[in-house]
Amino acid sequence: MGDRIDYLFQEWYRLGRAVLLAQIDSSIPERPPEQVIAESTAYCRDSGRLTWAVLGWLVRHVDQIDAQALLEETSKTGDLSVLGVLCDAALQKNPHTTFTQIIRRCPIPDKIEPFFQRVVCSPLALALTRENALALFERWSCLHSELRYL
């Protein structure tokens, strides 16, 4: 998993997102942003850093997104509910119809659970997350207690 997340950071760098890299790998082939976003949603719950990288890019580059292509790609390689959370958060920072279109097509999970997987491993983190859960995440059946980005 770590290697794939590192690879995704290389792709985010190529898409213009300012992310710290140990070294730049210029041999990585360029993919459309919809593919990079879609795959990233499959790993966001494992990496806060990746989540904030995707969210920041979405806020700044929403005009470059093909909503239909993103939804199709995410249904194949990513997590539509994570995409919904990210677009909802991005909508708060940059109101845009593309985010609204995407949000309407993303399912809300039935089961409420922490957004980040690492929170489950810590009873203290889980208790604090439940106690201070943010409404934006709760709308998506996720528990998350801090939203610092951009």
C-alpha positions, 0 to 999 in steps of 0.5 A: 500500500505504501508504495502505491500511495508514494506513486500517487504522490508522484502523480499529484506532483505532476498534476501541479500539487505541491507535495513533498517527495524524497525524489521526483520520478519523471518516468511516471506516465501522466494520467488524466486527473480523473484517474488519479483522483479516483484511485486516490479515493481508494487510499485516502482513508489510509493517508491523511496527507493524501486526503489533503493533497486531493482536497486541495487540488480539487478546490483549486482545479475544479474547472479541469474535472470531467464529472462524468469521467470522474464518477465512472473511474471512481466506481471502477478503481476508487471509493465513491463515498470518499469522493463524496466527502472530498467534494462536499468539503471542497464545496465548502471552500469553493462553491461550484456546480461540479461538486454538487453534481458529483455529490448527488451521485455518491452513495452514503454508507449505511454504517457509521465509522471513522474516516481514517483507519488509524483512528480505529486502532486507538481507543483514545483517538476513537473517543475524541473523534466521536466526541468532536465529530464534524457535521460534514463527515457525519453527513457521509456516515464518517467520524472525523474531528478535525478539518485543517486544510488549505 
